[in-house]
Amino acid sequence: MADNNYDATRQPLLSGFNSLLPSDDEPRPSAYARRRDQAKVLLSSKTKHYVIMSLVALDVASILADILIALISCDMGEEEEAWVEVTREALHLVGLIFSSMFLVELLLTVWAFGLRYVGAKIPRLGRRYWYFILSALLTARRGVA
């Protein structure tokens, strides 16, 4: 026997639950988009910021050690000593490695977030954009020197 009191506005109790499940009709993000989203999460994490700050501190320490060794060896007249040349060359290599790592981080940031994040809109440069531009210039300068 048919129900004569059928109301078209009534919905089943769990009808909204189906919208939470992924449907086969919706396109799934590509592997490229998933990797980019993963890079965004990684590059904006606190752990990454602490690692970068630690690497910057080590980089500054190596620069200061190089300056200190240069000053002391010059003062003592030992600029041509083997240990001075080896130590300063090693410190220059460490600085180059740090600069390369910072450049890779900068390129990953541009790839993950896009040029707008880094500052493609030149007239509206904010504090965040100047950081990336300064970072890129200093890294490029250090790599050339």
C-alpha positions, 0 to 999 in steps of 0.5 A: 500500500502506497504512502499518501502522506509523502513529503518531498521536502523530507530527507533521509537522516544521513543524506548530508553524509554522502557529500563528505565522501569523495565521489568518483566524479570529482577529479583528484589532484595531480601528483604535481599539485600534491607535491606542491601542497606538501612543499607549502606545508613543509616550507611554512612549518615551525620546524623549517623556520628553526632549521633555517635560523640554525643554519643562518647562525652557523653561517654567520659563525663560519664567516666570523671565524674566517674574519678572525683567522684572517685578522690573527694570521695577518697580525702574527705574519702567518698569512702563508701558513698551511693551516691558515690557507686550509682552514680559510678554504674550508670555511669558504666551502662551508659558506658556499654550501650554506648559500647553496642550501639557502638558494634551494630553499628560496627556489622551493618557496617560489615554486610552492607559493608562486611569484606573487608570494615572493613579490611579483607586484613591485609597487606593493612590496611589503616587508615579506617581499623585501626579505625574499629579495634581500635573501636572493641578492645576498645569496647570489652575491655570496655565491659569486664572491 
